[in-house]
């Protein structure tokens, strides 16, 4: 999973990036010429220690999330010459994480002169829409040219694409992002190659001050009510970055004293998985226990392809046991004895927490 972090200047997005990756990214005022910060976070999963006790692997590999702290400005997105490289980072991401500032700090002046989260969200979302509209206009222009010289067999597909683009453009001009337009699966498939930014899942992180921590749930609800199609979370990026430098025990004790239930990383990853409809399954091969991330509803052969393309191509069957059954049994042998280790075919849909062995032949 790859998530690109965006935000208004002064929102603290690099601080949030450091909090999420446990890194020490230099907090600077980005210029368009700077490369993005890229960090990888291990996905916390309470099931892995249990599976380690059962399998005693030599190596355990959690699932990973890649965060990209983009260096460009959203104001350049509508201008191809300025926004091209920045746009590439955003379009290749699975989701966007929008950092919205709610904290006050006289040392970090807000570009607009005041703190107003809703105003900032409207402004940034408008820039994303401008980028999508610019792409649509260019493509519609090319379609007009193509239709003039198209054969009868070519016109049908071109006209279908033209009508769809005109429809989503009209909605977008009315401030309705693509993710909220109720597009069908076929329409989304037609548009997927464009990687429109307003079609991408969006997670909003409210970057709060320490004096606002007690009000985070209320702030999340207020923004969630305004934008029901996005995920919303709130935490203090500065505090979480500092806690990331402590041991887990020390950080846990401090969070408890502050009334914080979970680390920011855990909360954001949980919300990201939910927003994107992702689940995890586990494999144990070559003395390695590994977690894999897939979309919910993935059939067994395609899940096998996450491990290796040969497994999908030569898929025969999968041996599957659920995490809960395996935890109750204590060993794979006991799960087999109780008939809980199942053999599944190509139509099986992998479930969250499945422990899977793929059998294949190429």
Order of alpha helices (4+ residues) and beta strands (2+ residues): beta-alpha-beta-alpha-beta-beta-alpha-beta-alpha-alpha-alpha-beta-alpha-beta-alpha-alpha-alpha-beta-beta-alpha-alpha-beta-alpha-alpha-beta-beta
